[in-house]
Amino acid sequence: AAGNTGTDTLTVTYTPPDTTQPTVTITTPTSGSTYSTSKSQLDIGGTAADNVAVTSVSWSNSRGGSGTCSGTSSWSNSGIVLASGQNVLTVTAADAAGNTGTDTLTVTYTPPDTTLPTVTITTPTSGSTYSTSNSQLDIRGTAADNVAVTSVRWSNSLGGSGT
């Protein structure tokens, strides 16, 4: 009633929402987009960055399996199980706002060949013994393997051998 006025001040700071996707890069076992191995498990690693902060890094395999990586700006995971053939590994970095970025690595796993080839003598006999009065002998047969036969060699008890 006396005409006095009071004032109060409110300072408002506008912070726009975080819409920037994190970046993630796979650098181990390669920085390339493809990798081939004969090992059934794989270790991966790399880097991630964001304009605010990366909160998590995870991985998934197109052939099954997923998990969380150790670390954020520098991350890794060991013992990823691979299926025979092509495995597409996707690594995802996330920030607190829910933005995500990904990188992929296509890993071709070829299990080692542990199956012994088979070889069978068919000529001059398929039996285990053969007698002849000739000083030379022609032999023939078959060879097979689950992957490929690369060569067939022979040897005898007198020191002779050949391909």
C-alpha positions as CSV (number, residue, x, y, z in Angstrom):
1,A,0.0,0.0,0.0
2,A,2.9,2.3,0.5
3,G,4.0,1.9,-3.1
4,N,7.1,-0.2,-2.4
5,T,8.1,-2.8,-4.9
6,G,10.3,-5.9,-4.6
7,T,12.2,-7.7,-7.3
8,D,13.5,-11.1,-7.7
9,T,15.8,-12.4,-10.4
10,L,15.8,-15.8,-12.1
11,T,18.6,-16.7,-14.4
12,V,17.6,-19.3,-17.0
13,T,20.3,-21.2,-18.9
14,Y,19.1,-23.2,-21.9
15,T,20.9,-26.4,-22.6
16,P,19.9,-28.0,-25.9
17,P,19.4,-31.7,-25.8
18,D,22.4,-34.0,-26.6
19,T,21.7,-35.3,-30.1
20,T,25.3,-36.2,-31.1
21,Q,25.9,-39.8,-31.7
22,P,29.0,-41.3,-30.1
23,T,31.7,-42.7,-32.4
24,V,33.2,-46.1,-31.9
25,T,36.1,-47.8,-33.8
26,I,37.2,-51.4,-33.7
27,T,41.1,-51.5,-33.9
28,T,41.9,-55.0,-32.6
29,P,42.4,-57.6,-34.1
30,T,42.3,-55.2,-37.2
31,S,41.2,-51.7,-38.1
32,G,39.9,-53.1,-41.4
33,S,36.4,-54.2,-42.1
34,T,37.1,-57.9,-42.5
35,Y,39.3,-60.5,-40.7
36,S,39.9,-64.2,-41.1
37,T,40.9,-66.6,-38.4
38,S,41.2,-70.3,-37.6
39,K,40.7,-69.7,-33.8
40,S,37.3,-70.3,-32.4
41,Q,37.4,-67.3,-30.0
42,L,38.3,-63.7,-30.7
43,D,39.5,-60.7,-28.7
44,I,38.4,-57.3,-29.8
45,G,39.2,-53.8,-28.7
46,G,39.1,-50.2,-29.8
47,T,38.1,-46.6,-29.0
48,A,34.9,-44.6,-28.5
49,A,34.2,-40.9,-28.1
50,D,31.3,-38.5,-27.6
51,N,30.7,-34.8,-27.3
52,V,29.5,-35.4,-23.6
53,A,30.6,-38.9,-22.5
54,V,30.3,-42.5,-23.6
55,T,28.5,-44.4,-20.9
56,S,28.7,-48.0,-22.3
57,V,30.2,-50.1,-25.1
58,S,28.6,-53.4,-26.0
59,W,29.0,-56.0,-28.7
60,S,26.8,-58.6,-30.6
61,N,27.5,-61.4,-33.0
62,S,25.2,-62.0,-36.0
63,R,25.7,-65.7,-35.3
64,G,24.7,-65.5,-31.6
65,G,26.1,-64.0,-28.5
66,S,26.4,-60.5,-27.1
67,G,27.9,-58.7,-24.1
68,T,29.3,-55.6,-22.5
69,C,32.8,-54.4,-23.2
70,S,35.3,-53.3,-20.5
71,G,36.0,-49.6,-20.6
72,T,34.4,-46.8,-22.6
73,S,36.9,-44.4,-24.3
74,S,39.3,-47.4,-24.6
75,W,37.3,-50.6,-24.6
76,S,37.9,-54.4,-25.0
77,N,36.3,-57.8,-24.8
78,S,37.9,-61.2,-24.9
79,G,36.8,-64.7,-25.7
80,I,34.0,-63.9,-28.2
81,V,32.9,-67.3,-29.5
82,L,32.8,-67.6,-33.3
83,A,30.6,-69.9,-35.4
84,S,32.1,-71.5,-38.5
85,G,31.8,-69.2,-41.5
86,Q,31.0,-65.5,-41.4
87,N,30.4,-63.7,-38.1
88,V,29.4,-60.0,-38.2
89,L,30.5,-58.4,-35.0
90,T,28.7,-55.1,-34.2
91,V,30.1,-52.8,-31.4
92,T,27.8,-50.1,-30.1
93,A,28.8,-47.1,-28.0
94,A,26.0,-45.3,-26.1
95,D,25.8,-42.0,-24.2
96,A,23.6,-40.9,-21.3
97,A,21.1,-39.3,-23.7
98,G,20.5,-42.6,-25.5
99,N,22.4,-41.8,-28.6
100,T,24.3,-44.7,-30.2
101,G,27.1,-45.2,-32.7
102,T,28.3,-48.5,-34.2
103,D,31.2,-50.1,-36.0
104,T,31.2,-53.6,-37.5
105,L,33.8,-56.2,-38.3
106,T,33.1,-59.3,-40.5
107,V,35.1,-62.2,-39.1
108,T,35.4,-65.4,-41.2
109,Y,36.1,-68.4,-39.0
110,T,37.5,-71.4,-40.7
111,P,38.1,-74.3,-38.2
112,P,41.4,-76.1,-38.6
113,D,41.2,-79.3,-40.7
114,T,41.8,-82.2,-38.2
115,T,40.4,-85.0,-40.4
116,L,43.0,-87.3,-41.8
117,P,42.6,-88.1,-45.5
118,T,42.0,-91.6,-46.6
119,V,44.0,-93.5,-49.3
120,T,43.2,-96.8,-50.9
121,I,45.3,-98.9,-53.3
122,T,43.1,-100.5,-55.9
123,T,45.6,-101.7,-58.5
124,P,47.2,-104.2,-58.9
125,T,45.1,-105.4,-55.9
126,S,43.0,-104.1,-53.2
127,G,44.4,-106.7,-50.8
128,S,47.2,-106.0,-48.3
129,T,49.8,-108.3,-50.1
130,Y,50.8,-108.8,-53.7
131,S,53.4,-111.0,-55.3
132,T,55.0,-110.4,-58.7
133,S,58.1,-111.4,-60.7
134,N,58.2,-108.0,-62.4
135,S,60.8,-105.5,-61.3
136,Q,58.4,-102.6,-61.8
137,L,54.9,-102.1,-60.5
138,D,52.2,-99.8,-61.4
139,I,49.9,-98.8,-58.6
140,R,46.6,-96.9,-58.7
141,G,44.0,-96.0,-56.1
142,T,41.8,-93.3,-54.6
143,A,42.3,-90.6,-52.1
144,A,39.7,-88.5,-50.3
145,D,39.5,-85.8,-47.6
146,N,36.8,-83.6,-46.1
147,V,38.5,-80.5,-47.4
148,A,40.9,-81.4,-50.2
149,V,43.6,-83.8,-51.2
150,T,46.7,-81.8,-52.1
151,S,49.1,-84.7,-53.0
152,V,49.5,-88.4,-52.9
153,R,52.9,-89.9,-52.2
154,W,54.2,-93.5,-52.1
155,S,57.1,-95.2,-50.5
156,N,58.4,-98.8,-50.2
157,S,60.5,-100.7,-47.6
158,L,63.5,-100.6,-49.9
159,G,63.8,-96.8,-49.9
160,G,61.9,-96.0,-53.1
161,S,59.4,-93.2,-53.0
162,G,57.5,-90.8,-55.4
163,T,54.5,-88.7,-55.9
